[in-house]
Structures are given as structure tokens and as C-alpha cells.
């Protein structure tokens, strides 16, 4: 990736061994895990020739991991590359580039979180929360102006509870967010056409700060990272892994010094269950992704088994519950909460 390189190793069986196919499968999933955890636009392999050839095919256009091959270039705006090194020594070394976020909350500030079922907003004065709100939205809407207007209205409605003008904005969103708070690939705008996305969505956070709040400082990071930062602040120490269980699932890690990894942390797409009959999802072609076990959709699948009375349209096998829109799952969660 532009600011670093992740490196790992996995014992494998060579061609002709009965465990060869299992080795290829596990290697492919381990790489998929690292891609959604750390991000990357170039994959470099070294190992048995047949294993490397199989993984190269899987991570080429049209292969098993075509979704990753097509998505990573959207995050990094560069071509996807997979290659094989000539030797173990030729593999690039592991390299990390931690990032630091400010922790000062003085003055009048607002914060927002873009989930897949609602927009959460908070008004803060000198570190004290004065107001918070949740605004439902349809992430499947293809019009970027709809998203812009809804987010701005939610932010301004909450900002109105402050005793003075907004001095800074903090935010989080599902997906990959650049160090400059650009929405390089946020899956809460899944249906915005690619060309429109680049023009209207990538700069949406900075545009809002500039056009709607007088150009005040803004910092937006991945929602899982916010969870880790909040956890570290609560316990007063780092080396902390945070998991956000919401419409989907996010996670992040805070180092001992309070810095963040700088990874994309889109762990909702990580392999979580390797069972070939694990539940699928409407976002990727894979099964057993973490979001189906650590988010609202897990609650949806278990609600009836837990004794919650649900109408037919909220049953796990109903088409409504297997589409990209999250609103029905939020409604099931409310029924679960009411039954507790």
C-alpha cells in the first residue's frame, strides 16, 4: 500500500500432496484477511510454484477474489498488481506508518458517524455531550445529493444545540477513509455510480466542512478506529483492540502510545467462518464474512430462535432481509430490544 507493507507467512503443502487444495484455500483466505485489514494494491508472493500460480489466478480479474481485485484499486486509485518474487529475500519488508489523532475536545464541536442504517450526530461543548441524535437514511440511494443533504441536515440540527458556532468536526464512516478525510471507498454509498462517486463522494466530508461550517477543521476516520480510540480513552491506556457492532462490523487498534495503525480496517469483509455453507451477504460474493456474525444481521438471523415474535417480512429468509438496505434489520433490532 502507499504508506506501508504487510508481510506474513503460511506453511503449505506442495502439488501432489493431499493437502495442496487446502493450502491454496487457506493462503487465499489469509491474503483476503490482510487486504481488508490493512489494504493494498500490490500482492507479492513467494513459495512453491504451483501454489503461487494458483493464488495468482485467484487474485487476477475474473478469479475467485475478483471482488477484491476490483475494489482495492478504487481505494488507492491505482492498478491492482499480483507478482511472484524471485526469492524470499526479494520480498519487501514489513513497514507500518502509524497515524495520530488529536484528543482535545475544547470549545464547541460536533461529531458524526455514518452507519449503514442511520447517521449519528453529537454536539459537544468542552468535552461535555449536550445533545445526540440518530437519523435513519437509505444508503442504497444512488443520488449523492440525497446523502449530502441528509448528512448536513443531521449535523446542523445537532449543531443548533451548541451555545456557539462549530469550531471543529470529527467523524467516522464505514469503509476506507484517507488521511485527508476523503471517502476513498465507503460502502455506505454503494449505488452511487463510480464516476459520480469520485467527483461527489470522495470529497464529501471536506466539502461539508468548507461549504456548510465555514471551513472549520475536520477529521474523519474509519468507524472501527473510532471505537478503538474511545476504548483507549475510557481505560486510559493503549494496546487496545476495539470492535464496533452496528449495522455491519468494524474494528481498529490503538498502539501503546495512542496512535492508530493507518490500515483500512474494513474488517466486516474479513473471513470469519470458513464453512462453505456459512451465510452469504449482499455486498461481496464470499460467505462467512465477519459482518454476518458481529452486527445487526447476526441478530436478525437469531431473533426467531431467541423467541422474538417477527412478521413474515422480517424472517431471515425473506428477500427484504437479504438485500443491501439495512433499515429492516434496524427494525428487527428494535423488536429484540423491546423483548429483552
Secondary structure, DSSP 8 states (H G I E B T S, - for coil): -TT-B---------TTSTTHHHHHHHHHHHHHHHHHHH--SEEEE-S-HHHHHHHHHHTSTTSTTHHHHHHHHHHHTS--EEEE-SSGGGS---B---B-------SEEEEEEE-SSEEEEEEEETTEEEEEEEEE--TT---HHHHHHHHHHHHHHHHTTSSS---EEEEEESSB--TTS--TB-GGGTTS-HHHIIIIITTHHHHHHHHHSTT-EEEEEEHHHHHHHHHHHHHT-SSEEEEEESSSEEEEEE-TTS-B--S---GGGSB----TTS---SSSS-SSBGGGTSSHHHHHHHHTTTT----GGGSTTSGGGGSS--HHHHHHHHHHHHH-
